[in-house]
Amino acid sequence: MMQKRACVYTVGCRLNQAESGIIEDKLRDAGYVIVPFGNEADVGIINTCTVTREADAKCRQAVRSFIRKNPMAYTAVVGCYSQLAFKTLAEIRGVDLIIGTQEKLNVVNYITDKKNPIPVVVRDTIQRDDFTIDASGYTQIQERTNLKIQDGCDFMCAFCAIPFARGRARSRQFRNTLEEARQLVDRGVREIILTGVNIGMYRSENYTLCDVVDALAAIPGLTRIRVSSIEPTTIPEGLLDRMVAYDHPLVPFLHIPAQSGSNRILELMKRRYSREDFLEFIQLAVNKVPDLCIGTDLMVGFPGETDEDFWATYTLLKESPIAYAHVFKYSERRNTAASRMVDKVSNAVQDKRSALLRELSSEKRSAFHEKFVGRIRTVLFESEVGDGLWCGHTDNYITVLAKWKDGKANTFVPVRIQKLSGDHVIGSIENRNVQ
Ligand code: SF4
């Protein structure tokens, strides 16, 4: 009998990517073969995001395109957009199953052999307790793998729908987290990226984020631990100490969303810090941690943002040691506090402001990369991207391309950084100490 084919399409953040990996593994355990999205399949799962209007549109488009190509296939839509916009999704002809946040990782248990005449909707109350994930079936491993340790958020920033889509903050049980980390390392993972919605708030029993990082550090064979996006005000100073410690695998990298450089806007956004607090922390961090890369998220066009507010954001990026910024345009989300604010910023102004910030971000990235030209840095190589050309990352998240005859994925190699090239650098392999 032919093995059934399934594909998973992910819209959105690193946490969604981590969860899609878990869903794929559960599909394999259930006997499916995973095929790329776009191929013919018997089952299609679209793991959705609702962070902006564009994300919503991308989800609907992915659902429609899967159904068009596979009209007889079983179509399931899961995740944040399903949680909030289940009615809109139910109107798309051909959708069989809509699952919100609580049950999304169990989607495989809901799939049936027959298509449903009307979509089944599963939108359970999102639990608040610590959670576990049965990830024993992990089969598809990459050298850098996301590990989900936390979900949901209690912060209720004025622009954000995530607390509605993913529920309140909750943490993955400490032992269950370590169990999966050990399995990943046993299967060859060299770098683990800790992911969640608000990972600085990790609390399971009495364990904190620093405890997770230390417990992972004790796993033999795990060479790098990376913390993904983390909210200002939630970063324990102990994290910086670990980045500096010679024998600790926590890498010198932080992605801290500032969102705005204007105190007036930060207050309207209900963020929990001022421009000065943010700048003080990142200055402390770069003084303490050599070669630290700090990235940020910046939003333009929040309701009421004046030119003056925007320039405050611009100077925050320009004058601080931030290495790069991801720039987003404000997107109105239903039921959020910001959606009730009246003083909207036009699309044209938003476009202009985001273009200015993007340009500045690429200048800042180049200036950061420039500091490493001529120096040797260890690179974890991931894949061959062209004829003998390999791509990988340094610990402080510089993307490196290097010619490497007989290259091998999942290998740490010392590389001399030679020159800048767009948003990455070109390096040459130093033929020593290949690990
Ligand atoms: S911290 Fe704010 S922006 Fe981030 S998920 Fe929570 S509510 Fe949203």
Residues whose N, C-alpha, C, O or C-beta is under 5 A from the ligand:
A	BS01	SF4	C153 F155 M156 C157 C160 I162 V197
